[in-house]
Amino acid sequence: MTASNRHNDIKNIKILSSELTIWLRDSALPLWSTAGIYSQTKTSLDVIDLKTGAGLPVTRRARVVSRQIYSFLEGKKLGWTGPAEELATELYGWYTSTFLMPDGHYASCVDTNNTVTDTSFDLYNQSFSLFGFAKLAADLPACKTRASEHADKLLAHLMTAYRHPEAGFQEASPAKAPLCSNPHMHMFEACLAWEKVSSDSAWADLADEIAELALTRFIDPVSGGLREFFNSDWTPFDGDKGRVMEPGHQFEWAWLLTRWGQSRMDAGALIAARRLYDIAWTYGIDESRGVAFMALNDDFSVRDPMARLWGQTEWIKAAVALAEVSTGAERDAYLADIPEAVQALKVYFADVPAGLWRDKLSPDGTFVDEPAPASSLYHIVCAISELHDFAESL
């Protein structure tokens, strides 16, 4: 790459970052903090109708509450002047009083009357609970003690009731297969967040354990691709399901392993992250649509060509993270990828009211007609935040 091309890429990254930050600050967060909040109880809604711009009274999922807490608080850091702290505090109070089950885990769903409709344990939801608590502890001093207590109690419950004998956690008690890498990825994310706000070494220890699990079990030792499903001994799940590899998760793990590898000065993690990125970029991007699609098989053939919004945000985050730790031609390549990843995300913002998005892009280039899901806001905010910080450093 010439110096001129590099300069143009950096200039473009700064422009795109500014555009996304303004869109988030002036359109998305104002909309989701009003239409996306049930006005009578100040609780979050899961979807907004694309035609009316109104929130819809559907079942509310646990994972969305924690994600919205993060999104509003992180949005404040990016310049949003809305009631971020008030909303986060109210959502936190609602979540811990409504979703917490007597045995110590957080339920999966409640209805619009705040009646729990799915009491089941889902490791994914517990991971996001810990992530949301970490954000509260980091950004709201008044909530730090209570959020830390809730996180400590949940982690203790997971260690007692769902601990895997080798490493990581079970998906149920008693144990059943398949085990999954995805909830561990978000547990990893939560541990890295807690490292920054807690003096308890348990968070760093668990982060190290999950990183090692990813490097030795989740990632195929031959291909370097990361699998989704496993038997009870952490070998690839039997049959066709054990072959699943998702480009979006290859990017997301690349982002997290880069962060962890940099903090631990672990060269092996950085090598693995670069390989994960290479697999997702080489085999998981549809050239005709310019977007990352849903799933590959373990031979990197296309398994599911549907392209969801969240995969594009993870492409942005991984490209940014690897650009930060790379030099020379390698850094230039990641810099060149960032605008392409941003353009892939912006595809989902086109032809809808400002601040909303589509979620599922079909192979024929048309979108599935459905409301905008609140769960995407976390992915979008995180990508915009990572890009913003990187652009500011250039």
C-alpha positions as CSV (number, residue, x, y, z in Angstrom):
1,M,0.0,0.0,0.0
2,T,1.3,3.4,-0.9
3,A,1.5,6.3,1.6
4,S,-1.3,8.0,-0.3
5,N,-3.6,5.0,-0.2
6,R,-2.9,4.6,3.5
7,H,-3.7,8.3,4.1
8,N,-7.0,7.9,2.2
9,D,-7.9,4.8,4.2
10,I,-7.3,6.7,7.5
11,K,-9.2,9.7,6.3
12,N,-12.1,7.4,5.2
13,I,-12.1,5.6,8.6
14,K,-12.3,8.9,10.4
15,I,-15.2,10.1,8.3
16,L,-17.1,6.8,8.6
17,S,-16.6,6.7,12.4
18,S,-17.9,10.2,12.7
19,E,-21.0,9.4,10.6
20,L,-21.8,6.3,12.7
21,T,-21.3,8.1,16.0
22,I,-23.6,10.9,14.9
23,W,-26.2,8.4,13.7
24,L,-26.0,6.6,17.0
25,R,-26.1,9.7,19.2
26,D,-28.7,11.7,17.3
27,S,-31.0,8.9,15.9
28,A,-30.6,5.4,17.4
29,L,-30.2,6.1,21.1
30,P,-33.0,8.8,21.2
31,L,-35.4,6.3,19.5
32,W,-34.5,3.2,21.5
33,S,-34.6,5.2,24.8
34,T,-38.2,6.2,24.1
35,A,-40.0,3.9,21.7
36,G,-37.8,1.1,22.9
37,I,-38.9,1.6,26.5
38,Y,-42.3,0.5,27.9
39,S,-43.4,3.9,29.2
40,Q,-45.7,2.6,31.9
41,T,-43.0,0.6,33.8
42,K,-39.7,2.0,32.3
43,T,-38.7,-1.4,31.1
44,S,-37.1,-2.4,27.8
45,L,-38.9,-3.7,24.8
46,D,-37.5,-6.3,22.4
47,V,-38.5,-4.9,19.0
48,I,-39.6,-1.7,17.3
49,D,-41.9,-1.8,14.3
50,L,-40.3,-0.4,11.1
51,K,-43.5,1.0,9.8
52,T,-44.8,2.8,12.8
53,G,-41.6,3.4,14.8
54,A,-43.4,2.1,17.9
55,G,-42.2,-0.5,20.3
56,L,-44.2,-3.8,20.3
57,P,-45.5,-5.6,23.4
58,V,-43.8,-8.9,22.9
59,T,-42.0,-11.2,25.3
60,R,-38.9,-9.6,26.8
61,R,-35.7,-11.6,26.8
62,A,-33.1,-11.4,29.6
63,R,-30.2,-10.9,27.2
64,V,-31.8,-7.7,25.8
65,V,-32.0,-6.0,29.2
66,S,-28.3,-6.4,29.9
67,R,-27.4,-5.3,26.4
68,Q,-29.5,-2.2,26.7
69,I,-27.9,-1.3,30.0
70,Y,-24.5,-1.4,28.2
71,S,-25.8,0.4,25.1
72,F,-27.2,3.4,27.0
73,L,-24.1,3.8,29.2
74,E,-21.6,3.4,26.4
75,G,-23.7,5.8,24.3
76,K,-23.2,8.4,27.0
77,K,-19.4,8.1,26.5
78,L,-19.9,8.7,22.8
79,G,-21.7,11.9,23.4
80,W,-25.3,11.0,23.8
81,T,-27.0,13.4,26.2
82,G,-30.1,11.3,27.0
83,P,-31.0,9.8,30.4
84,A,-28.4,7.0,30.2
85,E,-27.8,6.7,33.9
86,E,-31.4,6.9,34.8
87,L,-32.4,4.2,32.3
88,A,-29.6,1.9,33.2
89,T,-30.4,2.1,36.9
90,E,-34.1,1.5,36.3
91,L,-33.4,-1.5,33.9
92,Y,-31.0,-2.9,36.5
93,G,-33.6,-2.7,39.3
94,W,-36.2,-4.3,37.1
95,Y,-33.9,-7.0,35.9
96,T,-32.6,-8.1,39.3
97,S,-36.1,-8.0,40.9
98,T,-37.9,-9.8,38.0
99,F,-35.6,-12.2,36.2
100,L,-33.6,-13.6,39.2
101,M,-34.8,-17.1,40.1
102,P,-34.7,-18.5,43.6
103,D,-31.9,-20.9,42.8
104,G,-29.6,-18.1,41.7
105,H,-29.8,-17.9,37.8
106,Y,-31.6,-15.4,35.7
107,A,-34.7,-16.5,33.8
108,S,-34.8,-16.3,30.0
109,C,-38.1,-14.4,29.4
110,V,-40.9,-12.3,30.9
111,D,-44.1,-11.1,29.4
112,T,-45.4,-7.5,29.3
113,N,-46.9,-8.1,32.8
114,N,-43.5,-9.0,34.2
115,T,-44.6,-12.6,34.6
116,V,-41.7,-15.0,34.0
117,T,-42.6,-17.1,31.0
118,D,-39.4,-19.1,30.7
119,T,-37.6,-20.0,33.9
120,S,-34.9,-22.1,32.2
121,F,-31.2,-21.8,32.7
122,D,-29.3,-20.5,29.7
123,L,-25.6,-20.0,30.0
124,Y,-25.7,-17.3,27.4
125,N,-28.1,-15.2,29.5
126,Q,-25.9,-15.6,32.6
127,S,-22.9,-14.4,30.6
128,F,-24.7,-11.3,29.6
129,S,-26.0,-10.7,33.1
130,L,-22.4,-10.6,34.3
131,F,-21.5,-8.3,31.4
132,G,-24.3,-5.9,32.2
133,F,-23.3,-5.8,35.9
134,A,-19.7,-5.0,34.9
135,K,-20.8,-2.0,32.9
136,L,-22.9,-0.7,35.8
137,A,-20.0,-1.2,38.2
138,A,-17.7,0.6,35.8
139,D,-19.8,3.6,34.9
140,L,-22.2,4.1,37.9
141,P,-20.3,4.4,41.2
142,A,-23.7,4.3,43.1
143,C,-24.4,0.9,41.6
144,K,-20.9,-0.6,41.9
145,T,-21.3,-2.4,45.3
146,R,-24.7,-3.9,44.5
147,A,-23.7,-4.9,40.9
148,S,-20.6,-6.5,42.3
149,E,-22.6,-8.4,44.8
150,H,-25.0,-9.7,42.1
151,A,-22.1,-10.7,39.9
152,D,-20.3,-12.5,42.7
153,K,-23.4,-14.4,43.7
154,L,-24.1,-15.4,40.1
155,L,-20.5,-16.5,39.5
156,A,-20.5,-18.5,42.7
157,H,-23.8,-20.2,41.6
158,L,-22.3,-21.1,38.2
159,M,-19.2,-22.5,39.8
160,T,-21.2,-24.6,42.1
161,A,-24.0,-25.9,39.8
162,Y,-22.7,-25.7,36.3
163,R,-18.9,-26.1,36.4
164,H,-17.5,-28.4,33.7
165,P,-14.9,-30.8,35.2
166,E,-12.3,-29.9,32.7
167,A,-12.9,-26.2,32.0
168,G,-15.7,-23.8,31.4
169,F,-19.4,-24.5,32.1
170,Q,-22.2,-26.9,31.3
171,E,-25.3,-25.9,29.5
172,A,-27.6,-27.6,32.0
173,S,-27.7,-29.4,35.3
174,P,-27.5,-32.3,35.1
175,A,-25.1,-32.0,32.2
176,K,-26.2,-32.5,28.7
177,A,-24.7,-32.1,25.2
178,P,-24.0,-30.2,23.1
179,L,-21.8,-27.8,25.0
180,C,-21.4,-24.5,23.2
181,S,-18.6,-22.0,22.6
182,N,-20.8,-19.0,22.1
183,P,-21.9,-18.4,25.7
184,H,-18.3,-18.9,26.7
185,M,-17.3,-16.1,24.4
186,H,-19.6,-13.7,26.1
187,M,-18.5,-15.0,29.5
188,F,-15.0,-14.2,28.3
189,E,-16.1,-10.7,27.4
190,A,-17.7,-10.3,30.8
191,C,-14.6,-11.4,32.6
192,L,-12.4,-9.0,30.7
193,A,-14.8,-6.2,31.6
194,W,-14.8,-7.2,35.3
195,E,-11.0,-7.2,35.3
196,K,-11.1,-3.5,34.8
197,V,-13.3,-2.7,37.8
198,S,-12.7,-5.5,40.3
199,S,-9.6,-6.4,42.4
200,D,-10.9,-10.0,42.6
201,S,-8.4,-12.2,40.7
202,A,-11.2,-14.7,40.0
203,W,-12.2,-12.7,36.9
204,A,-8.8,-12.7,35.4
205,D,-8.4,-16.4,36.2
206,L,-11.7,-17.3,34.5
207,A,-10.8,-15.2,31.5
208,D,-7.5,-17.1,31.2
209,E,-9.3,-20.4,31.5
210,I,-11.8,-19.6,28.8
211,A,-9.0,-18.3,26.5
212,E,-7.1,-21.5,27.0
213,L,-10.3,-23.5,26.3
214,A,-10.8,-21.6,23.1
215,L,-7.2,-22.0,22.0
216,T,-7.1,-25.8,22.8
217,R,-10.7,-27.0,22.3
218,F,-12.9,-24.5,20.4
219,I,-10.3,-23.8,17.7
220,D,-9.6,-26.7,15.3
221,P,-5.9,-27.5,15.6
222,V,-5.5,-28.2,11.9
223,S,-7.7,-25.6,10.2
224,G,-7.6,-22.8,12.8
225,G,-11.4,-22.4,12.6
226,L,-13.6,-22.1,15.6
227,R,-16.4,-24.6,16.2
228,E,-19.8,-23.9,17.8
229,F,-20.9,-27.3,19.3
230,F,-19.1,-29.9,21.4
231,N,-19.6,-33.3,23.2
232,S,-19.4,-33.4,26.9
233,D,-15.6,-33.9,26.8
234,W,-15.1,-30.8,24.6
235,T,-14.5,-32.9,21.4
236,P,-16.4,-31.7,18.3
237,F,-20.1,-32.6,18.6
238,D,-21.0,-35.8,16.8
239,G,-22.5,-35.6,13.3
240,D,-23.3,-32.7,11.1
241,K,-23.9,-30.1,13.8
242,G,-20.4,-30.5,15.0
243,R,-19.1,-29.0,11.7
244,V,-20.7,-25.6,12.2
245,M,-18.4,-22.6,12.1
246,E,-19.8,-19.0,12.0
247,P,-17.9,-16.2,10.3
248,G,-19.3,-13.6,12.7
249,H,-18.0,-15.6,15.7
250,Q,-14.6,-16.1,14.0
251,F,-14.4,-12.3,13.9
252,E,-15.8,-11.9,17.4
253,W,-13.3,-14.4,18.9
254,A,-10.5,-12.7,16.9
255,W,-11.4,-9.4,18.6
256,L,-11.5,-10.9,22.1
257,L,-8.4,-13.0,21.7
258,T,-6.5,-10.0,20.4
259,R,-7.5,-8.0,23.5
260,W,-6.6,-10.9,25.8
261,G,-3.4,-11.8,24.0
262,Q,-2.2,-8.2,24.0
263,S,-2.9,-7.9,27.8
264,R,-1.2,-11.2,28.5
265,M,1.6,-10.8,26.0
266,D,0.5,-14.1,24.5
267,A,1.8,-14.4,20.9
268,G,-0.1,-17.6,20.4
269,A,-3.4,-15.9,21.0
270,L,-2.6,-13.2,18.5
271,I,-1.6,-15.8,15.9
272,A,-4.9,-17.6,16.5
273,A,-6.8,-14.4,16.2
274,R,-5.2,-13.5,12.9
275,R,-6.1,-17.0,11.5
276,L,-9.7,-16.7,12.7
277,Y,-10.0,-13.4,10.9
278,D,-8.4,-14.8,7.8
279,I,-10.9,-17.6,7.7
280,A,-13.9,-15.4,8.2
281,W,-12.7,-12.8,5.7
282,T,-11.7,-15.4,3.0
283,Y,-14.6,-17.8,3.2
284,G,-17.3,-15.9,5.1
285,I,-17.8,-12.8,3.1
286,D,-20.3,-12.9,0.2
287,E,-18.7,-10.9,-2.6
288,S,-22.0,-10.2,-4.4
289,R,-23.6,-8.7,-1.3
290,G,-20.4,-7.5,0.4
291,V,-21.5,-8.9,3.8
292,A,-20.5,-11.6,6.2
293,F,-23.0,-14.5,6.1
294,M,-24.2,-16.8,8.8
295,A,-22.4,-20.1,8.8
296,L,-19.7,-22.3,7.2
297,N,-19.0,-26.0,7.4
298,D,-15.7,-27.1,8.9
299,D,-14.3,-27.4,5.3
300,F,-15.2,-23.7,4.9
301,S,-17.9,-24.4,2.4
302,V,-21.1,-22.3,2.8
303,R,-23.6,-23.8,5.2
304,D,-26.1,-20.9,5.7
305,P,-25.9,-17.9,3.3
306,M,-28.3,-15.8,5.4
307,A,-26.4,-12.6,6.5
308,R,-27.4,-11.1,9.8
309,L,-26.5,-7.6,11.0
310,W,-24.4,-8.6,14.0
311,G,-21.8,-10.4,11.8
312,Q,-20.9,-7.0,10.2
313,T,-20.3,-5.4,13.6
314,E,-17.9,-8.2,14.6
315,W,-16.0,-7.7,11.3
316,I,-15.5,-4.1,12.2
317,K,-14.3,-4.9,15.7
318,A,-11.9,-7.6,14.6
319,A,-10.4,-5.5,11.9
320,V,-9.9,-2.6,14.3
321,A,-8.3,-4.7,17.0
322,L,-5.9,-6.4,14.6
323,A,-4.9,-3.1,13.0
324,E,-4.0,-1.8,16.4
325,V,-1.6,-4.7,17.1
326,S,-0.1,-5.0,13.6
327,T,2.5,-3.1,11.6
328,G,3.6,-2.6,8.0
329,A,1.7,-4.3,5.2
330,E,-0.4,-6.4,7.6
331,R,-1.7,-3.3,9.3
332,D,-2.4,-1.7,6.0
333,A,-4.5,-4.7,5.0
334,Y,-6.6,-4.4,8.2
335,L,-7.0,-0.7,7.7
336,A,-8.3,-1.3,4.1
337,D,-10.8,-3.8,5.5
338,I,-12.4,-1.4,8.0
339,P,-14.3,0.8,5.5
340,E,-15.6,-2.4,3.8
341,A,-16.9,-3.7,7.1
342,V,-18.5,-0.4,7.9
343,Q,-20.2,-0.3,4.5
344,A,-21.5,-3.9,5.1
345,L,-23.1,-2.7,8.4
346,K,-24.6,0.4,6.7
347,V,-26.5,-1.9,4.3
348,Y,-28.7,-2.8,7.2
349,F,-29.5,0.9,7.9
350,A,-30.7,1.7,4.4
351,D,-34.3,2.5,3.6
352,V,-35.6,2.3,7.2
353,P,-36.4,5.1,9.6
354,A,-33.3,6.7,11.1
355,G,-32.1,4.9,14.1
356,L,-33.6,1.5,13.1
357,W,-32.2,-1.4,11.1
358,R,-33.0,-4.6,9.2
359,D,-31.5,-7.8,10.7
360,K,-31.5,-10.6,8.1
361,L,-30.3,-10.3,4.5
362,S,-31.4,-13.2,2.3
363,P,-29.1,-14.7,-0.4
364,D,-31.2,-12.9,-3.1
365,G,-30.4,-9.5,-1.6
366,T,-33.8,-8.9,0.0
367,F,-34.4,-8.4,3.7
368,V,-36.7,-10.5,5.9
369,D,-39.7,-8.3,6.7
370,E,-39.7,-8.1,10.5
371,P,-39.4,-5.5,13.3
372,A,-36.0,-4.1,14.3
373,P,-34.6,-6.2,17.1
374,A,-33.3,-4.4,20.2
375,S,-30.6,-7.1,20.7
376,S,-28.7,-5.6,17.7
377,L,-28.1,-2.3,19.5
378,Y,-25.4,-3.8,21.7
379,H,-23.5,-5.1,18.7
380,I,-23.8,-1.8,16.9
381,V,-22.8,0.4,19.9
382,C,-19.8,-1.8,20.7
383,A,-18.6,-1.6,17.1
384,I,-19.1,2.1,16.9
385,S,-17.3,2.6,20.2
386,E,-14.3,0.5,19.1
387,L,-14.1,2.3,15.8
388,H,-14.5,5.7,17.5
389,D,-11.6,5.1,19.8
390,F,-9.4,3.8,17.0
391,A,-10.2,6.7,14.7
392,E,-9.4,9.1,17.5
393,S,-6.0,7.5,17.9
394,L,-5.1,7.8,14.2
